[in-house]
């Protein structure tokens, strides 16, 4: 999945596959997580947020099932 870099102290890059509704987040720590059943509006939200880290903490982490990839 292609990821796009974002300006954030917590998140390095974000990828999204609309056909599977999978959001992939690479953190600055080196961890990579996949979040499932994420609608396109949430992907657009994190990409346009003033703070990607704050958006993630409020709208993604507590809502969508996830798995650590690495």
Secondary structure, 3 states (H helix, E strand, C coil): CCEEECCCCCEEEEEEECCCCEEEEEECCCCEEEECCCCHHHHHHHHHCCCHHHHHHHHCCCCCCEEECC
